[in-house]
Every structure is written in C-alpha cells, then in structure tokens.
C-alpha cells in the first residue's frame, strides 16, 4: 500500500460526532470534517461545532494512528514479498 492509498483510507475513515443537544451520534468522514467548521445533527438539526480543540485532537490522533497502521502494513507486506522472492 502506498502513501496515496493510506491517505485515501484516512480521508474515508468515519468518525462519530455526538450532538451536545440530543446526544445522538452523527457519522462523518475525516476528509469531510477537515474542511468544515460545523455540521447539523442528523436527529435534531442542532448545529454541532467541529472546530473544538477536543474534536480536532481526536481527528489528529485518529489520522496519526491510521498512518502508523498503514506504515506497519506496508512494511509487513514488503517483508513477505521479499521472503517470497519478489
């Protein structure tokens, strides 16, 4: 898996965003959230602010963990291919 593949997976990764008004869980992709500051709750329509420090930290942490996982998978695949003569 190359860097572009990892980046695409990160962009498509879904994350739950809780509405502070009705406590409903709203699913948004990281790529979608990265370019927006707010969204509306799917249940009650209340505005959910996406630019909070806590939520941004969760997004960064999720992206970091996915990058590390992608790098580990790439390394494992490379080792397996080398062991198979390819």
C-alpha positions in Angstrom: 0.0 0.0 0.0 1.5 3.3 -1.0 1.1 6.7 0.7 -1.7 7.7 -1.7 -3.7 4.6 -0.7 -3.2 5.4 3.0 -4.2 9.0 2.5 -7.4 7.9 0.7 -8.2 5.4 3.5 -7.7 8.2 6.1 -10.0 10.6 4.2 -12.7 8.0 4.1 -12.4 6.9 7.7 -15.7 7.6 9.6 -15.8 9.2 13.0 -18.7 9.6 15.4 -19.6 13.1 16.4 -22.0 13.5 19.3 -24.7 16.2 19.4 -24.5 18.1 22.6 -28.2 18.9 22.5 -29.8 15.4 21.9 -26.7 13.2 22.4 -27.3 11.5 19.0 -24.3 10.0 17.3 -23.6 11.5 13.9 -21.1 9.8 11.4 -18.9 12.0 9.3 -15.7 11.1 7.4 -12.4 12.7 8.4 -12.0 14.2 4.9 -15.4 15.8 5.1 -14.8 17.2 8.6 -11.3 18.5 7.8 -12.8 21.2 5.5 -15.8 22.3 7.7 -16.2 24.1 11.0 -19.7 22.9 11.8 -22.4 20.4 10.8 -26.1 19.8 11.7 -27.2 16.9 13.8 -29.0 14.3 11.8 -31.5 13.8 14.6 -32.5 17.2 15.9 -30.9 19.6 13.4 -28.9 21.4 16.1 -25.5 22.9 15.0 -22.5 20.8 16.0 -19.2 22.8 16.1 -16.4 20.7 14.6 -13.6 23.1 15.3 -13.4 22.4 19.0 -10.0 21.6 20.4 -11.2 18.2 21.7 -12.7 17.1 18.4 -9.7 18.3 16.4 -7.4 16.4 18.7 -9.4 13.3 18.2 -9.2 13.8 14.4 -5.4 14.3 14.5 -5.0 11.2 16.8 -7.1 9.0 14.5 -5.2 10.2 11.5 -1.8 9.5 13.2 -2.9 6.0 14.3 -4.1 5.2 10.8 -0.8 6.4 9.3 1.2 4.3 11.7 -1.0 1.2 10.9 -0.6 1.8 7.2 3.1 2.1 7.5 3.3 -1.1 9.6 1.1 -3.0 7.0 3.3 -1.7 4.2 6.5 -2.9 6.0 4.9 -6.3 6.6 3.9 -6.7 3.0 7.4 -5.7 1.9 8.9 -8.4 4.2 6.5 -11.0 3.0 7.2 -10.2 -0.7 11.0 -10.3 -0.1 10.6 -13.7 1.6 8.7 -15.0 -1.5 11.4 -13.9 -3.8 9.5 -10.9 -5.1 
